[in-house]
Amino acid sequence: MSDVFVSYARPDERQAKRIGEALAADGYAVWRDDELPAHRAYAEVIEERLGSAAAVLVLWSADATKSQWVRAEADAARNEGKLIQVTLDGTIPPIPFNQIQCASLTGAGDPTQATGWPKLLASVEALAGSPAAAAEPSPRRDRVSICVLPFANMSGDVEQEYFSDGISEDIITDLSKISALHVVSRNTAFTFKGKAVDVGQVASQLNVTHVVEGSVRKAAGRVRITAQLIDGANDSHLWAERYDRDLNDIFAIQDEISHAIVAALKVKLLPEEKKAIQQHGTANVDAYNLFLMARQAYSAGYEGDARQLDAIIRICRRAVEIDPNYADAWAFIGLAEVALRATVGRQGGDAGLAAVERALALNPDLAEAHAVKARILSEENRPDEGDRELDIALRLDPESYQVNLAAGLLRFRREKIEEAATYWEKALTLEESDFGSAGMLITIYTALGKPDEARRTAKMSLERCEKILARDSNNGSAWGHSSLALAVLGQQERAKEWMERALLIDPDNMTMRYNFVCTLAKYLGDKDAALKMLQLAFELAGSGLINHAKVDPDLEGVRDDPRFKEMLAAAERRVSTPD
């Protein structure tokens, strides 16, 4: 049981986290939906947690009043007499909640310094008891905690890294299904990737009791995995094993590792948790391997390269030929197809709708599928329906890279750029090869008048692009974002050189051309060159990129130019004409 259940809209996540931490520091057990287990339906868990909480704290904001989830949680709490309300931005709670007292936390970065904080605390104490009574450590604080470090790729081929990363992620996911364990998130664990680490320091830094580390070697249809569980307090090995098997045994190995860790920790495994660990998106290792390949290709190529997107579709089509019930692969087909329509301007087909509907029929709780559907609906000028799908995706898996990527893009195109920044910042922590999110953050922070943040994200974008270009010098999207980053960092001549080189290598890459337009218009001050570059992009690009240009702050300097208006009107006529 938790003392306080915190209800909030997804854009208010940072404030919700700060408020939760402040209440926890006062001795209360706090629950937010970032603790949703991966193996249970979210509605079931929310209902359970709402019922067991002593108090339900609803954080109202302009976004929260539009959220069906926040309203439903507030209504349930009101009916049970345990509703506490605060406003984060001065928004008045909607009917009928406006008839109940609401404390204000507006105007304070630190919620404990807001005028309404004492009122909030008094209400929490009235419902959940005093902090002294709540000072007994909660079960969550007593749980064994663990960090699974990214397994090292020992295959001698950097291209096989997608496989070792996939193994690590799956073990993290499996262990996260166990209620008696607190598992450090993937994005935190992967900050240690490629670094020589001291296990004791990792345990101390992350405040965990145990650390898992290992390695993967994959070659000629065989796989060798080593794994060890280490006590963070004394650096002793509680368990270690080496698995040298046929590649087809990979899922069995993952299950054995998870069960061995549970046994070594003497953790109680509930029957439904044991069953959940044994569930995988597919039981076919060939389909699984293909999906991992497609996922890596997407993160390294972004969305402007039609050849890359076509390759992803071919790879995932092969995966679903092998396993027609592989929902993750179907969702990824939908993602690549909507990108081809929205960015590259590929006409025909249904922009991925059939593939994503197939994914949702197989797994209604697949967050990535809901995120793709949100993008498809947005492309069809059904933004409200898209927002509802996105809200579901964020509820299902707020830690998903694809979900955060979609949220950033759709919020940006609704001109909610500060909210978009929150999602793109998170996406950067979830995928170490993602340079596109860093590039978008340059635009946002420049528009918001935050030059230091713009330079920080420019450096990050350039570093990630350079790593990718070292492996693939023909990656046009990486060239495009590199040029933008160089211009922001004051290296104008180098930016121009990279631009010229990239146009020779990949002239048909739409996102690359679009980024060059932004670079020329905003950061190099060459309006004529920007409009000339934009001409071809507008002649070929899809509706997504065209709508993006209509709100992009980088194009403010050219948007009133008659040439821009003429090109935009022609592009809108083209994409609105039926195939």
Backbone torsions as a table, in degrees:
resi	resn	phi	psi	omega
1	MET	NA	141.3	174.6
2	SER	-104.2	152.4	175.2
3	ASP	-74.4	-42.0	-174.4
4	VAL	-131.4	126.0	172.2
5	PHE	-98.6	126.5	-178.9
6	VAL	-104.1	122.7	179.3
7	SER	-109.7	132.3	-175.4
8	TYR	-159.1	163.0	173.4
9	ALA	-85.6	150.3	-174.4
10	ARG	-55.6	-38.5	179.2
11	PRO	-63.8	-17.0	-178.7
12	ASP	-96.5	18.3	-172.9
13	GLU	-60.1	-41.7	-178.4
14	ARG	-62.4	-43.9	178.8
15	GLN	-66.3	-38.6	178.0
16	ALA	-61.1	-40.5	179.6
17	LYS	-64.6	-42.8	179.8
18	ARG	-63.8	-41.6	179.5
19	ILE	-65.5	-43.0	177.7
20	GLY	-61.1	-43.1	179.1
21	GLU	-63.7	-38.2	179.2
22	ALA	-66.3	-41.1	177.0
23	LEU	-66.5	-39.1	177.8
24	ALA	-63.5	-38.3	178.6
25	ALA	-63.8	-25.8	177.2
26	ASP	-84.6	-0.1	174.3
27	GLY	105.5	3.2	-178.7
28	TYR	-93.3	145.1	172.9
29	ALA	-83.7	121.7	-173.6
30	VAL	-116.5	140.1	176.7
31	TRP	-125.6	129.1	170.6
32	ARG	-123.3	167.5	-174.9
33	ASP	-76.7	4.8	171.5
34	ASP	-71.9	-7.7	178.6
35	GLU	-101.5	14.3	177.8
36	LEU	-60.8	124.8	178.1
37	PRO	-69.0	151.0	-173.6
38	ALA	-75.2	-14.3	-170.7
39	HIS	-106.3	4.5	-177.3
40	ARG	-123.7	151.8	177.4
41	ALA	-64.0	135.7	-173.4
42	TYR	-65.1	-38.0	-178.9
43	ALA	-62.7	-37.7	179.4
44	GLU	-64.2	-44.4	-178.7
45	VAL	-68.4	-43.0	179.2
46	ILE	-58.3	-46.2	-180.0
47	GLU	-61.6	-41.6	-179.9
48	GLU	-63.7	-45.4	-177.9
49	ARG	-69.9	-36.6	176.2
50	LEU	-60.8	-42.7	-178.4
51	GLY	-67.7	-33.7	-175.0
52	SER	-88.5	-16.3	-177.4
53	ALA	-72.5	146.0	176.4
54	ALA	-78.2	-30.8	-180.0
55	ALA	-142.1	146.0	176.5
56	VAL	-117.7	114.5	-178.7
57	LEU	-97.9	114.1	-179.5
58	VAL	-100.8	124.6	-179.6
59	LEU	-99.2	101.3	-178.6
60	TRP	-83.5	142.3	174.7
61	SER	-155.3	176.6	177.8
62	ALA	-58.8	-38.7	179.3
63	ASP	-72.4	-38.3	-176.9
64	ALA	-64.3	-35.2	-179.7
65	THR	-65.2	-21.4	179.9
66	LYS	-91.6	-7.1	-174.9
67	SER	-87.8	120.8	177.6
68	GLN	-63.9	-30.1	-179.2
69	TRP	-70.4	-45.9	179.5
70	VAL	-62.0	-43.9	179.3
71	ARG	-61.2	-42.2	-179.4
72	ALA	-65.4	-41.8	179.3
73	GLU	-67.1	-39.1	178.0
74	ALA	-64.9	-39.5	-179.7
75	ASP	-65.1	-43.2	178.6
76	ALA	-62.0	-41.5	-179.9
77	ALA	-67.1	-39.8	178.8
78	ARG	-61.7	-42.2	-179.8
79	ASN	-64.4	-28.9	-178.8
80	GLU	-96.4	2.1	176.9
81	GLY	70.5	30.2	-179.6
82	LYS	-132.2	31.0	-179.7
83	LEU	-87.2	129.4	170.6
84	ILE	-121.7	132.8	-176.1
85	GLN	-121.1	139.0	169.6
86	VAL	-135.5	155.1	173.9
87	THR	-110.7	133.5	-178.3
88	LEU	-90.1	-26.4	-174.1
89	ASP	-133.5	16.7	-179.4
90	GLY	89.7	-3.7	178.8
91	THR	-63.8	132.6	176.8
92	ILE	-81.0	133.7	179.1
93	PRO	-56.1	145.9	-179.1
94	PRO	-72.0	165.8	174.2
95	ILE	-61.6	136.6	2.5
96	PRO	-94.5	7.9	-173.6
97	PHE	-73.9	-13.8	178.5
98	ASN	-71.0	-6.8	178.2
99	GLN	-90.4	0.8	-178.4
100	ILE	-114.9	145.1	-179.4
101	GLN	-54.2	142.3	-179.1
102	CYS	-138.2	119.3	178.5
103	ALA	-79.9	156.7	-178.3
104	SER	-111.0	129.6	173.9
105	LEU	-116.8	24.7	-178.2
106	THR	-77.0	151.3	171.7
107	GLY	77.6	14.2	-179.6
108	ALA	-136.2	122.9	176.0
109	GLY	-65.0	-38.3	176.1
110	ASP	-95.0	113.1	-175.2
111	PRO	-60.3	-28.5	-178.0
112	THR	-70.4	-13.4	178.9
113	GLN	-95.2	-4.1	-179.9
114	ALA	-74.4	152.6	-177.9
115	THR	-62.7	-27.6	-177.3
116	GLY	-87.2	-4.4	-177.1
117	TRP	-60.6	-46.1	179.0
118	PRO	-58.5	-37.7	178.1
119	LYS	-65.1	-41.5	177.7
120	LEU	-59.9	-48.1	-178.9
121	LEU	-61.6	-40.3	-179.7
122	ALA	-62.1	-39.6	179.1
123	SER	-68.5	-40.6	177.8
124	VAL	-61.9	-44.0	-179.2
125	GLU	-64.1	-37.7	-179.4
126	ALA	-64.2	-35.3	-177.3
127	LEU	-92.3	-37.1	-173.7
128	ALA	-107.9	-2.3	-178.0
129	GLY	93.4	172.8	-178.2
130	SER	-74.3	157.8	176.7
131	PRO	-56.0	-33.0	179.4
132	ALA	-63.4	-40.5	179.4
133	ALA	-70.6	-26.9	-178.9
134	ALA	-91.1	0.4	-173.4
135	ALA	-70.8	-14.2	175.7
136	GLU	-59.3	126.4	-176.5
137	PRO	-55.1	133.0	179.6
138	SER	-74.7	159.4	178.1
139	PRO	-55.4	-34.0	-178.5
140	ARG	-63.7	-40.9	-179.6
141	ARG	-68.8	-25.8	-179.3
142	ASP	-85.1	-9.8	-176.7
143	ARG	-66.3	150.1	171.1
144	VAL	-64.8	137.1	-178.6
145	SER	-120.2	146.8	-170.2
146	ILE	-147.9	144.9	173.4
147	CYS	-121.0	125.6	175.8
148	VAL	-97.4	106.0	179.2
149	LEU	-71.2	149.5	178.7
150	PRO	-59.5	128.6	-179.0
151	PHE	-67.3	139.5	-178.6
152	ALA	-74.1	139.1	176.0
153	ASN	-84.3	110.9	-177.7
154	MET	-106.4	17.3	-174.8
155	SER	-78.5	-9.8	-178.2
156	GLY	75.5	12.6	-178.2
157	ASP	-141.7	113.3	-177.4
158	VAL	-61.1	-24.2	179.1
159	GLU	-67.6	-16.0	179.2
160	GLN	-87.9	2.3	-176.3
161	GLU	-63.8	-29.4	178.7
162	TYR	-57.8	-32.3	-176.3
163	PHE	-74.3	-46.8	179.2
164	SER	-64.5	-37.5	176.8
165	ASP	-63.5	-40.9	179.7
166	GLY	-62.6	-40.6	177.4
167	ILE	-60.9	-46.8	-179.2
168	SER	-59.8	-46.3	-178.3
169	GLU	-62.4	-40.2	-178.6
170	ASP	-67.3	-36.6	177.9
171	ILE	-67.4	-41.2	176.1
172	ILE	-59.3	-44.9	-179.7
173	THR	-62.3	-44.5	-179.4
174	ASP	-61.5	-47.5	-178.2
175	LEU	-66.8	-29.2	179.4
176	SER	-67.7	-16.7	179.2
177	LYS	-78.7	-5.6	-174.7
178	ILE	-99.1	116.1	-172.8
179	SER	-65.3	-25.4	-178.5
180	ALA	-81.4	-3.9	-179.4
181	LEU	-113.4	141.6	167.2
182	HIS	-104.8	117.7	-174.3
183	VAL	-111.8	127.4	177.8
184	VAL	-62.7	138.3	-176.1
185	SER	-64.1	159.2	-179.5
186	ARG	-59.2	-42.5	-175.8
187	ASN	-65.4	-34.5	176.8
188	THR	-72.3	-45.7	-178.7
189	ALA	-60.3	-38.6	-175.0
190	PHE	-76.9	-4.6	172.5
191	THR	-67.6	-16.8	179.5
192	PHE	-94.4	3.5	-176.8
193	LYS	-61.8	132.7	176.6
194	GLY	75.6	6.4	-178.0
195	LYS	-109.3	146.1	172.3
196	ALA	-76.7	118.6	-173.7
197	VAL	-118.5	150.1	170.6
198	ASP	-98.2	117.2	-173.5
199	VAL	-58.2	-40.8	179.0
200	GLY	-61.0	-40.1	179.1
201	GLN	-68.1	-39.5	177.3
202	VAL	-60.9	-46.3	-179.5
203	ALA	-61.3	-41.5	179.8
204	SER	-69.2	-42.9	-177.7
205	GLN	-64.2	-39.7	-177.0
206	LEU	-95.0	-3.2	-179.4
207	ASN	57.3	48.8	177.6
208	VAL	-116.4	157.3	-178.9
209	THR	-87.8	-26.0	-174.9
210	HIS	-141.8	155.5	179.7
211	VAL	-132.5	138.4	174.2
212	VAL	-110.9	132.6	172.8
213	GLU	-137.0	161.2	-177.4
214	GLY	-175.0	-171.8	-179.4
215	SER	-147.5	159.3	-179.4
216	VAL	-133.7	130.3	172.7
217	ARG	-125.7	121.4	-176.9
218	LYS	-124.6	124.6	-179.8
219	ALA	-165.7	141.0	171.6
220	ALA	51.0	44.5	176.1
221	GLY	75.1	7.8	178.5
222	ARG	-119.8	157.1	175.9
223	VAL	-139.0	135.8	174.6
224	ARG	-120.1	120.8	-180.0
225	ILE	-122.1	128.5	171.0
226	THR	-110.8	143.6	178.8
227	ALA	-148.2	146.2	177.3
228	GLN	-144.8	142.2	177.6
229	LEU	-105.5	125.8	-172.8
230	ILE	-121.2	135.4	175.4
231	ASP	-75.4	119.7	-176.5
232	GLY	-67.1	-21.1	-176.5
233	ALA	-77.3	-36.1	-175.0
234	ASN	-131.0	7.5	176.5
235	ASP	63.9	21.8	179.8
236	SER	-90.2	148.4	179.1
237	HIS	-85.4	118.8	177.2
238	LEU	-86.9	-25.2	-179.1
239	TRP	-163.4	143.8	175.4
240	ALA	-152.6	145.7	-178.6
241	GLU	-155.6	151.6	172.6
242	ARG	-121.5	131.9	-179.4
243	TYR	-115.4	119.8	178.9
244	ASP	-121.6	97.2	-168.8
245	ARG	-136.9	173.4	169.6
246	ASP	-68.2	146.1	-177.4
247	LEU	-58.1	-29.2	179.7
248	ASN	-65.0	-14.1	-179.9
249	ASP	-90.1	9.4	-170.9
250	ILE	-59.8	-39.9	-178.8
251	PHE	-69.6	-37.0	177.1
252	ALA	-63.7	-39.3	178.2
253	ILE	-62.5	-45.7	179.1
254	GLN	-58.3	-44.8	179.0
255	ASP	-63.0	-41.5	-179.8
256	GLU	-63.9	-40.6	178.9
257	ILE	-62.6	-47.5	-179.2
258	SER	-61.3	-45.2	-179.9
259	HIS	-67.1	-36.4	178.9
260	ALA	-65.7	-39.6	177.9
261	ILE	-64.5	-44.6	178.5
262	VAL	-59.5	-44.4	-179.7
263	ALA	-64.6	-42.5	-179.2
264	ALA	-64.9	-32.6	-179.6
265	LEU	-84.9	-6.7	-178.8
266	LYS	57.1	43.3	-179.8
267	VAL	-94.6	139.9	178.5
268	LYS	-76.7	126.8	-179.8
269	LEU	-108.1	115.8	-179.3
270	LEU	-71.7	152.7	-177.8
271	PRO	-54.7	-42.0	-178.7
272	GLU	-70.3	-27.5	177.7
273	GLU	-73.5	-37.9	176.4
274	LYS	-61.8	-41.3	178.7
275	LYS	-66.9	-39.5	-177.7
276	ALA	-64.8	-37.9	-179.2
277	ILE	-62.7	-32.7	-176.3
278	GLN	-83.0	-2.3	-179.8
279	GLN	-91.6	130.9	178.0
280	HIS	-128.5	160.2	178.4
281	GLY	-59.7	-30.2	177.3
282	THR	-149.7	154.2	175.2
283	ALA	-99.4	1.7	-176.3
284	ASN	-103.4	119.9	-175.0
285	VAL	-68.3	-30.5	178.4
286	ASP	-67.6	-43.1	177.7
287	ALA	-64.3	-41.3	178.8
288	TYR	-61.3	-45.7	-179.9
289	ASN	-62.6	-41.1	178.7
290	LEU	-63.8	-41.8	179.4
291	PHE	-62.8	-42.1	177.8
292	LEU	-61.9	-38.9	177.5
293	MET	-62.2	-44.9	-178.8
294	ALA	-64.1	-40.8	-179.3
295	ARG	-63.8	-40.5	177.7
296	GLN	-66.6	-40.3	-179.9
297	ALA	-61.6	-38.4	180.0
298	TYR	-67.0	-47.9	-175.9
299	SER	-65.2	-28.2	-178.8
300	ALA	-89.6	-13.2	-173.3
301	GLY	-116.5	-10.9	-177.0
302	TYR	58.5	-149.6	-168.8
303	GLU	-121.5	7.3	-175.7
304	GLY	-93.4	-8.2	-174.8
305	ASP	-98.9	105.7	-177.9
306	ALA	-61.3	-36.7	-179.9
307	ARG	-63.4	-40.6	179.4
308	GLN	-66.2	-42.8	179.6
309	LEU	-65.8	-40.1	176.1
310	ASP	-61.8	-39.0	178.9
311	ALA	-64.7	-40.9	178.5
312	ILE	-60.9	-43.2	179.3
313	ILE	-63.4	-44.0	178.7
314	ARG	-60.9	-43.7	-178.6
315	ILE	-62.5	-46.5	-177.6
316	CYS	-73.1	-30.7	174.4
317	ARG	-62.5	-39.0	176.8
318	ARG	-65.9	-38.0	179.6
319	ALA	-62.7	-41.2	-178.7
320	VAL	-80.8	-17.0	168.8
321	GLU	-66.8	-40.5	179.1
322	ILE	-70.0	-44.8	178.9
323	ASP	-133.5	96.0	-177.5
324	PRO	-62.5	-15.3	-177.5
325	ASN	-100.0	18.7	-177.9
326	TYR	-86.3	91.5	-173.7
327	ALA	-62.3	-39.0	-178.9
328	ASP	-59.5	-41.4	-179.7
329	ALA	-69.1	-38.7	176.9
330	TRP	-61.2	-42.7	179.6
331	ALA	-63.4	-35.5	-179.0
332	PHE	-71.9	-33.2	173.1
333	ILE	-60.2	-45.4	178.8
334	GLY	-60.0	-40.1	179.5
335	LEU	-62.4	-47.2	-179.0
336	ALA	-66.4	-36.9	-178.9
337	GLU	-70.5	-39.1	177.9
338	VAL	-69.5	-32.2	176.8
339	ALA	-66.5	-40.0	177.6
340	LEU	-61.8	-38.8	179.2
341	ARG	-73.1	-46.8	-170.9
342	ALA	-76.1	-39.9	-172.3
343	THR	-101.0	-52.1	-174.5
344	VAL	-80.8	-22.1	178.4
345	GLY	88.2	18.0	178.5
346	ARG	-65.4	122.2	-179.2
347	GLN	-94.9	165.9	-179.6
348	GLY	90.6	165.8	179.2
349	GLY	73.8	-167.7	-175.5
350	ASP	-117.9	19.5	178.0
351	ALA	59.2	29.2	174.1
352	GLY	92.0	1.3	-175.2
353	LEU	-62.4	-44.1	-178.4
354	ALA	-62.9	-41.1	-179.5
355	ALA	-65.2	-42.3	-177.7
356	VAL	-72.8	-33.4	175.2
357	GLU	-65.9	-35.1	175.4
358	ARG	-64.3	-42.2	178.9
359	ALA	-61.4	-43.1	-177.8
360	LEU	-72.1	-29.6	175.2
361	ALA	-66.0	-35.5	179.6
362	LEU	-78.4	-35.6	-177.8
363	ASN	-147.6	91.5	-178.3
364	PRO	-62.9	-17.9	-178.4
365	ASP	-99.1	17.7	179.2
366	LEU	-82.7	106.0	-174.3
367	ALA	-59.7	-41.6	-177.4
368	GLU	-61.4	-34.7	178.8
369	ALA	-67.4	-40.6	176.8
370	HIS	-64.0	-37.7	179.2
371	ALA	-65.1	-41.1	177.9
372	VAL	-65.4	-42.0	178.9
373	LYS	-62.4	-36.3	177.1
374	ALA	-60.3	-40.8	178.7
375	ARG	-67.0	-41.7	179.8
376	ILE	-61.9	-45.0	179.2
377	LEU	-63.6	-37.5	177.1
378	SER	-63.0	-41.1	178.9
379	GLU	-64.6	-27.1	179.7
380	GLU	-89.9	14.9	179.9
381	ASN	58.8	41.2	174.7
382	ARG	-122.6	62.9	-170.9
383	PRO	-63.7	-35.7	-178.8
384	ASP	-65.9	-41.3	176.6
385	GLU	-65.9	-38.1	177.0
386	GLY	-62.1	-40.6	179.0
387	ASP	-62.7	-38.1	179.3
388	ARG	-66.2	-40.7	176.9
389	GLU	-64.4	-40.5	179.5
390	LEU	-64.4	-39.6	178.0
391	ASP	-60.9	-40.3	177.3
392	ILE	-63.8	-45.0	-179.6
393	ALA	-59.4	-44.2	-179.4
394	LEU	-67.3	-34.6	176.4
395	ARG	-67.6	-42.2	-177.1
396	LEU	-66.7	-43.7	-176.4
397	ASP	-153.2	84.8	179.5
398	PRO	-68.3	-10.1	-179.7
399	GLU	-97.4	4.4	-178.2
400	SER	-77.1	132.2	177.4
401	TYR	-62.2	-49.2	-177.7
402	GLN	-62.9	-37.4	179.8
403	VAL	-66.0	-45.3	179.4
404	ASN	-66.4	-35.8	177.6
405	LEU	-62.7	-46.6	179.3
406	ALA	-65.0	-40.3	-179.7
407	ALA	-62.4	-42.7	178.5
408	GLY	-61.2	-45.7	-177.6
409	LEU	-64.4	-47.2	-176.0
410	LEU	-70.9	-35.3	176.2
411	ARG	-67.4	-38.4	178.6
412	PHE	-61.0	-44.2	-177.3
413	ARG	-73.6	-13.4	170.7
414	ARG	-94.3	9.7	178.4
415	GLU	63.4	30.2	173.2
416	LYS	-103.5	71.4	-166.5
417	ILE	-73.8	-31.4	177.9
418	GLU	-67.4	-38.8	176.7
419	GLU	-66.7	-40.6	177.5
420	ALA	-59.4	-39.3	-179.5
421	ALA	-59.7	-37.7	179.6
422	THR	-59.3	-44.1	-177.7
423	TYR	-72.7	-40.0	-179.9
424	TRP	-69.7	-33.7	174.7
425	GLU	-61.4	-41.4	179.7
426	LYS	-68.5	-39.4	178.7
427	ALA	-58.0	-37.6	179.4
428	LEU	-60.9	-33.8	-180.0
429	THR	-78.6	-18.3	-175.6
430	LEU	-93.2	-17.9	-179.4
431	GLU	-143.6	111.3	-172.2
432	GLU	-71.2	-16.1	178.7
433	SER	-97.7	2.1	-179.1
434	ASP	-73.7	110.5	175.8
435	PHE	-103.4	-21.7	-176.7
436	GLY	-64.5	-40.9	179.4
437	SER	-63.9	-39.1	177.5
438	ALA	-63.0	-38.9	178.0
439	GLY	-63.3	-40.3	178.2
440	MET	-67.5	-34.4	179.1
441	LEU	-67.4	-30.4	174.6
442	ILE	-57.5	-47.6	-179.8
443	THR	-59.8	-47.2	-176.6
444	ILE	-64.6	-48.5	-176.4
445	TYR	-68.9	-31.4	174.0
446	THR	-64.8	-44.7	179.9
447	ALA	-64.3	-32.3	-178.5
448	LEU	-85.7	1.0	179.8
449	GLY	72.0	38.0	179.3
450	LYS	-119.7	76.9	-174.5
451	PRO	-63.1	-34.5	179.8
452	ASP	-64.6	-40.9	178.1
453	GLU	-68.4	-37.2	178.1
454	ALA	-63.0	-41.4	179.0
455	ARG	-68.7	-38.0	178.6
456	ARG	-60.1	-47.3	-178.1
457	THR	-73.6	-27.7	175.1
458	ALA	-64.8	-43.3	178.0
459	LYS	-62.5	-41.3	179.6
460	MET	-64.7	-43.7	179.2
461	SER	-61.0	-45.5	-178.1
462	LEU	-63.9	-43.9	179.6
463	GLU	-60.5	-43.6	-178.9
464	ARG	-70.0	-38.8	177.7
465	CYS	-64.1	-41.9	-178.7
466	GLU	-63.0	-36.6	177.3
467	LYS	-64.6	-41.8	-179.9
468	ILE	-69.7	-41.7	-179.5
469	LEU	-67.0	-26.0	176.4
470	ALA	-65.8	-27.4	179.2
471	ARG	-96.3	-31.3	-175.5
472	ASP	-140.6	92.6	-175.7
473	SER	-73.5	-5.6	179.2
474	ASN	-101.1	14.3	-178.0
475	ASN	-80.1	96.7	-175.9
476	GLY	-62.5	-38.9	-179.6
477	SER	-62.3	-40.1	178.4
478	ALA	-66.8	-38.1	176.0
479	TRP	-61.7	-43.6	-178.3
480	GLY	-61.3	-46.0	179.9
481	HIS	-71.2	-31.9	176.8
482	SER	-62.9	-44.0	-179.4
483	SER	-61.4	-42.7	177.9
484	LEU	-61.7	-46.1	-179.1
485	ALA	-62.5	-41.8	179.6
486	LEU	-62.0	-40.9	179.6
487	ALA	-63.7	-41.7	179.0
488	VAL	-64.8	-33.6	-178.7
489	LEU	-84.8	6.8	173.9
490	GLY	87.6	9.9	-179.2
491	GLN	-102.3	66.9	-171.9
492	GLN	-62.8	-44.3	-177.9
493	GLU	-65.1	-41.3	178.2
494	ARG	-65.0	-37.5	177.8
495	ALA	-59.8	-43.2	179.9
496	LYS	-66.2	-39.7	179.4
497	GLU	-62.9	-43.9	-179.3
498	TRP	-66.9	-33.7	178.6
499	MET	-64.2	-46.7	-179.8
500	GLU	-62.4	-42.3	-179.7
501	ARG	-64.5	-43.1	-177.5
502	ALA	-64.5	-37.5	-179.2
503	LEU	-67.2	-27.0	174.8
504	LEU	-74.6	-34.7	-175.9
505	ILE	-78.5	-44.8	-171.8
506	ASP	-142.2	68.5	-173.3
507	PRO	-66.7	-18.9	-175.6
508	ASP	-95.5	4.9	-178.4
509	ASN	-77.5	112.6	-172.5
510	MET	-70.7	-43.3	-179.9
511	THR	-67.6	-32.9	176.5
512	MET	-62.5	-49.2	179.1
513	ARG	-60.5	-41.6	-179.0
514	TYR	-64.0	-41.0	177.9
515	ASN	-64.5	-33.6	175.8
516	PHE	-66.4	-37.1	175.9
517	VAL	-58.8	-47.2	179.6
518	CYS	-62.1	-42.0	-179.5
519	THR	-61.9	-46.2	-178.9
520	LEU	-67.5	-43.2	-174.6
521	ALA	-73.2	-42.7	-171.3
522	LYS	-96.9	-40.4	-167.4
523	TYR	-109.8	-18.4	177.8
524	LEU	-111.8	-7.6	174.2
525	GLY	65.6	30.0	-179.9
526	ASP	-113.0	84.8	-174.7
527	LYS	-62.9	-43.4	-177.9
528	ASP	-63.8	-44.4	178.9
529	ALA	-64.1	-36.8	179.4
530	ALA	-63.0	-46.0	-179.3
531	LEU	-67.0	-35.3	176.9
532	LYS	-65.0	-42.4	178.5
533	MET	-65.7	-35.2	-177.4
534	LEU	-70.7	-25.8	-176.3
535	GLN	-54.4	-52.4	-177.9
536	LEU	-67.6	-38.4	179.1
537	ALA	-60.0	-44.3	179.9
538	PHE	-69.8	-25.0	179.2
539	GLU	-75.0	-22.5	-174.2
540	LEU	-118.5	-29.5	-170.3
541	ALA	-65.4	159.6	177.6
542	GLY	-86.0	179.6	-174.4
543	SER	-64.2	-31.7	-179.0
544	GLY	-61.5	-47.7	-179.3
545	LEU	-68.8	-35.6	178.1
546	ILE	-65.1	-45.6	177.6
547	ASN	-64.7	-33.7	177.4
548	HIS	-61.7	-44.0	-178.9
549	ALA	-63.5	-28.1	-177.9
550	LYS	-70.5	-21.5	-177.8
551	VAL	-119.2	-5.8	-174.4
552	ASP	-66.2	120.6	178.8
553	PRO	-60.4	-25.8	-179.6
554	ASP	-64.1	-20.7	-176.4
555	LEU	-102.8	13.3	-179.8
556	GLU	-58.2	-33.8	-176.7
557	GLY	-72.8	-14.8	-179.1
558	VAL	-118.0	-7.8	-171.1
559	ARG	-66.3	-27.4	179.7
560	ASP	-89.4	-2.9	179.8
561	ASP	-71.0	133.8	-179.8
562	PRO	-56.3	-32.7	179.4
563	ARG	-65.0	-40.4	177.6
564	PHE	-63.1	-47.4	-178.0
565	LYS	-60.8	-39.8	179.8
566	GLU	-65.8	-45.2	179.9
567	MET	-64.2	-41.9	-179.6
568	LEU	-62.6	-44.7	-179.7
569	ALA	-61.7	-41.6	178.9
570	ALA	-64.6	-40.9	-179.7
571	ALA	-65.6	-40.8	179.7
572	GLU	-66.5	-37.1	176.5
573	ARG	-64.2	-40.9	-177.8
574	ARG	-63.0	-48.8	-175.3
575	VAL	-74.9	-20.1	179.4
576	SER	-86.0	-11.5	179.3
577	THR	-76.3	126.2	179.3
578	PRO	-56.5	146.3	178.4
579	ASP	-62.2	NA	NA
